[in-house]
Each structure stands twice: as structure tokens, then as C-alpha cells.
Amino acid sequence: MSFHDEPTSAAAKRPVALVSGGSRGIGRAIVAQLAEDGYDVAFCYFSRSDAAEEAEREAAKAGARTFAQRVDVADAARTREFVAAAEAELGPLDAVVTAAGIARDRPLAMMDDTEWQDVVRTNLDGTYHVCRAAIQSLIKRRVGRIVTLSSIAGVYGGVGQTNYSASKAGIIGFTRALAKEYGKFGVRANCVAPGFISTDMTAAVPEAASRKYLKQIPLGRFGAPEDVANFVSFLVSDRSGYITGQVLGIDGGLTI
Ligand code: NAP
């Protein structure tokens, strides 16, 4: 469903970005920042239409045309439909950011198959589905900036996170392969690997564990969604025109 009720114009001058998981947390901050940067923004979300409406309103205040739909990125056909509808509504995509993600933490010895599958299907398959649906259009127009969301868990592994770490490590390989395949078509693909960012996802981390993380962060604070959004804004801009295939940590120094 679209909350956007302005008539659309095929002659829109603003570049167009598509963000998966744009209703809350990091994805939402990215939607807001890209709207500020001058993009029209399409995004999808899983179930929280209240949060999606707020995100749309916020982006519209910055002057962006918006297009939001409820989509499970684990569903390939539905994701294809969404990407096509976003392009039909806002115009061809210039930037794609895959932020939709979930965690279902549990030690491997206790993990059930559903917890494994849900995480891999949403995070890794979801990233593939969004990029697969968008790539042809980017190649054809010889433009495209893709940013995928990995995690420090995808680089170093996280305790109780074999499913999440595997999905996020997969995203790194996927993004690097994408950068190699399509660099010659003008498509850049980079991956960000946030550390501990304050969102609903990390609100689920037990207090004692959060305190322990905090002690290990040289900058002495958890990250804000805007810390990631600012960097994504740079990665989709011309200012990062010679950067592709990279995995860039945004973690306050947690991993050094
Ligand atoms: P969040 O606050 O839980 O927000 C997740 C977003 O993804 C929401 O907009 C949610 O939609 C959407 N989403 C979830 N499952 C989806 C699905 N199947 N299809 C479409 N949309 C879906 O999470 P976050 O902390 O912002 O995390 C965003 C990304 O950054 C994730 O990929 C996460 O793994 C990664 N990351 C986060 C951290 C951190 O510390 N927070 C660190 C490293 C990496 P609804 O609102 O409808 O549920």
C-alpha cells in the first residue's frame, strides 16, 4: 500500500532510492537521510504499518516523494512486484539499500530449524531478492549504488548467533561478487558492518550483555541509527565514486 497521495510525475528530477526495512531503526534513519539528500524514496517493511506511515511522513517533510509497501523480502515474487511497483511510481532506481533484517539468537545446540531458516531467508535471501529484482534496471542505465547491511557478526561471528552470523557473512560475499560482476556497468556495491546500534533489535539484548559491550567500545557509546545512515548517504553519493566491494565497519571501534 502507498501512503503517498500526491500525483506522480514521470519527469521527476530527484534521484530514486529503494530501501528494504525502511520503517524502523537503521533503515528508517536511512530513508530520512536519503530524503534529506534529495532522493525520492521507496521502502518496504514487514508488518508495522504505523511505523511505516511515520517514516513516510518524515521523508515527505524533507520534500521526498515516497512509496511504501508491506513486503516480506524472503518472498522472491512479492519482492519483485514491490521493486517493479516502486520504479513505476517513482521512476528508475539510482540507489538500493538492503536494511531489512532480523535476529533470532540462540546457541547452536538449542537452535531449531525455523530459527535458522527465518534468519537466513530474511537476511541473506532477502538481500538477494531485492538486488536481483533491481539489478537489470541498474545495468541497463549504467548507474547504481548498492549498499547492503552486514554486521560485525558477519565478519567476526557472534555468540548465540550462528544463524545471524552466517547470513551476514553471506551478505559480504554476495556484495563483493556483485561489485566484481557489475563494476563495468557503472554499478558500485558496498557493505556496511555496524557494531552495536541502538534500535528495537538491540533493545532485546540483556542488560548485562549490553553493559559488557559498552565497556569494549573505545568511543564509549552505542551507535545511533543516524551514524549508519550518514555513512550510507556517503556510499550512495558521487563522493564515494571510487569505492566498491568494500566492507566498512561502523562500530565505535568495538572490533579493534
Ligand atoms: P529493526 O529496528 O528491528 O528494524 C528492522 C526493519 O526491517 C524494520 O523496518 C522491519 O519492518 C524490517 N523487516 C524485518 N523483517 C522483514 C522482512 N521479512 N521483510 C521486509 N522487511 C522486514 O532492526 P535494525 O537494528 O534497524 O537493523 C537493520 C539492519 O541492520 C538489519 O539488517 C540488521 O541485521 C543490521 N544490523 C543491525 C545492528 C544493530 O546493532 N541494530 C548491527 C549490525 C547490523 P517492521 O517494522 O514492519 O517489522
Residues whose N, C-alpha, C, O or C-beta is under 5 A from the ligand:
A	BS01	NAP	G21 G22 S23 R24 G25 I26 G27 C44 Y45 F46 S47 R48 A51 V71 D72 V73 A74 A99 A100 G101 I102 T122 L149 S150 S151 I152 P194 G195 F196 I197 T199 D200 M201 T202
